[in-house]
Amino acid sequence: MGRDLELERAWRDRMGRHESSGLTIERFCKQEGLAAHQLSWWRRELKRRDAEAGRANGKRKTKRSPSSKQSKQRDAACGKAFVPVQITASQLSLILEGIELESVRRRKRYRLRSAG
């Protein structure tokens, strides 16, 4: 039996929507009413099919490091994300003051333990 090109096209569309959504696989799948394992399976399957088509066209398979977009997606899926923050000078002063106070507290606790 041949490939179902409509099904493949539908999953490629889903993959594109997932990539542009910025959502984790779990959140995207919940929103779409899919099981996360389906998306993962189709991602691998489409990658395999693309590689197979590339070899059929005389292209060599090369191993590349992940693009920054892929790295960001992986980090987002693992709960890692960079969120830009702007801090005013007065806020920075308070933050540094808090760090210094915590450092002093730790030194005092250490001295009390060492002396006891």
Residue pairs with C-beta under 8 A, 6 or more apart in sequence:
8 46
8 49
11 42
11 46
12 46
14 32
14 34
14 39
14 42
15 39
15 42
15 43
15 46
17 28
17 32
18 25
18 28
18 39
19 69
19 73
21 28
22 76
23 31
23 76
24 76
24 77
25 36
25 39
25 40
25 77
26 36
28 34
28 39
29 35
29 36
29 38
29 39
51 61
54 61
55 61
66 74
75 81
87 95
